[in-house]
Structure formats: structure tokens, C-alpha cells
Amino acid sequence: MRHFNPTNPFELVDVFVGEHKPFDDLFNNRMEVSAFNVVIPVMGVSDLIAMKLSAGREKDLYDVSLLRKKINHGTE
């Protein structure tokens, strides 16, 4: 589920419904990215890949292929 700020379309938040893995595990595997001088915790790549594989939709499988290419090229 995607939520956005109607006054600023660049403010997006994806919300995952259902529990694929305990939150504490996801939080411990998180990555941190910086945007506009703010550090934002985001899901780790391996957890994101697992979640997308479990969804199994065509667009998720495509995302997995792109994520794996980034990992294999050292740009994680």
C-alpha cells in the first residue's frame, strides 16, 4: 500500500500489510539513507528481495532481478 502527500508527490511511504518477518529482524537488517539532511531507515536489500519474491508479481520479480544486479556489481 502506498501513501503520499497530495501537496508534494515526492513524499511517498510504502506500507507493508501482513508480517513476513518480525519487525525487530527487519529493523536490525535495515539500511540508512540520507535525503535532505535527514537519515531515513529503509528495509535492507535482502529483506526487500525476500518480500518481493513472496509477492511473486511480475513487477516484483523484475525488481528482484534489478536488485540482484546491483548487489552483484557492488552498488548495494
Buried (B, 14 or more C-beta within 10 A) or exposed (E): EEEEEEEEEEEEEEEEEEEEBEEEEBEEBBEEEEEEEEEEEEBBBEBBBBBBEEBEEEEBEEBBEEBEEEEEEEEE
